Amino acid sequence: MEIAILALGCFWKPEMEFDKFNGIVKTEVGYCGGNVNKTNYEEVCAGKTNHAEVVKIEFDTSKVSYDDILNYFFKSSIFNGLSLI
């Protein structure tokens, strides 16, 4: 198993999309970066903390590659132009 972490403008839709992706074993959402140690969804969405919303993706490399995940991410509607890797 391998891990990929993708930072996005919002993590809810990408998490749902990747949950359907063949070869992805588990997804988990959270926050990365920022300038406060503890935060919550409301603070992040209000832009008060400088955190990025992220999706942690655990995937089976015998079924899907990291390149496949990135290609899907950049070619799908879940990439909003503000997303980061």
N, C-alpha and C positions, 0 to 999 in steps of 0.2 A: 504494500500500500504506500501511496505517496500523498503529500499534502500540498494544496495550492491555497493561497489567500488572495482574494480579489477585493480591492477597495472600490466602492461604487457610490453613487449619489444617494441611493436607497437600497437596503438589502432585502426587503421582503419579496419582491418579484423575482430577483435573481435566485434567491434560495429556493423558491417554488419551481423555477425552471430547471435548475440543476438537480433537484430531487428527482426529476423525471428522466434525467440523462443516463443512458446505459453505461454502467461501469463506475458510476459515482455511488459510493457506499454510504456516505454520511455528509450532511451539511450542518453548519453551525454559524449563527450570526453573532456579531459583536462590534466592537469599536477598536480603532487603532490610532496611535498618535495622540494628539491633543495636548492641552496644557493644564489639565486637572487630573488627579488620580482616580477619582470616582465620578461617574457621570450617569446620566439616564437618557432615555430616548428623547424626552422633551427638550432637554438642554442641548443635545447634539443637533436636533432638528432646528432649533432656534439659532444655531450658529454661534453659541456662546463658548464652546470648548475647543474648537479646531480639530475635533476628531473626524475620522473618516468611518463610514459604515462599511463593514467588511463581511464577506462570506468565506468561511473556512471550508474547504472542500477536501474530503478524503476520497481518493479514487484508486481503482484497481488498474494498474498499468498493463495488465494482460488484456483488458477490454477497452481502455481509452488512454490516450496519451495526454501529456500536458499541452502539447501543441493543439490537439483536438479541442481541449477545453478553452484555450485562448482563442482559437478560430471561431468557435461557437459564440464566445463572449463578445468578440468584436463585430461579428456579422449579425448578431441578433438584436432585437429591440431592447434587451436589458442594458446594452451599452448606451449611455446617454451623452457621450462626449465630455462629460465632467469626471468620468470614472478614472481611477488610477490603478496601477498594478504595483 
